[in-house]
Amino acid sequence: MNIIDAVSICILVLFVLFGIYKGFISTLLNIGAYFVSVVLGFLFKPLGAGAIRHSSRIFNMMLYYTEGSEYITNAEYVRADISSISSQELSDIISNAHLPYPMAKEISENIATEAFAGQGVTTLGDYFNQTIVCVFINILVFLAIFALVRLILAFVINGVDYAWSFPLLRSGDSLLGMGLGVLRGMFALFLLFMLLPIGLTILGQFELVQALVDHSIFSAFFYRSNFLLALMPGA
């Protein structure tokens, strides 16, 4: 267990205590607000991500700070045309790159479909660069929309609770609230761990950061098996 696990446990405990304090109905509504925020985040993400991709200044700045091609260990492949690289070579290159999740999957899919051919992108290094930046943009836009919608719904839920007070169940309200608090805390951790690919790419040169993630018990589930990250497109 390391600092990532300790912080994750603290977050879970806070949500459990909140569930016990607020009760079943309030916690259930907050979980519902999470799902609504996620759905709206995915629905409006293409609009926000598209706007950022069409801003050459922002997009080029992100390309500069991520430098995805640096993950390619053999410099000869950086400027190689993707059509000249065999599937086995590509598999070896991506395997040796040790990319943050879900970059490897998205790069493989983009190369297989030549996703950036219309933009004149043909080299392996550029496919690494473009894909990683696109994943970044999709993650950040999704989280921004989620946070905005969640904040609005939180005001609504708290306002209704303040005006009329949600009823408490006759028995087991705190226990049920605690159970939903665990569920809500887990969902919050899935969202927070979505920031890890960005952190690992920007701070990946610091071995301590990578070591913390590799030795974290929680990251094995909330990061490497993150269903929200798996849905983030790389184009």
Secondary structure, DSSP 8 states (H G I E B T S, - for coil): --HHHHHHHHHHHHHHHHHHHH-HHHHHHHHHHHHHHHHHHHHHHHHHHHHHHT-HHHHHHHHHHH-GGGG-SSGGGTTSBGGGS-HHHHHHHHHHHT--TTHHHHHHHHHHHTTTGGGT--BHHHHHHHHHHHHHHHHHHHHHHHHHHHHHHHHHHHHHHHHH-----SSSHHHHHHHHHHHHHHHHHHHHGGGHHHHHHHHTT-HHHHHHHHT-HHHHHHTTT-HHHHT----
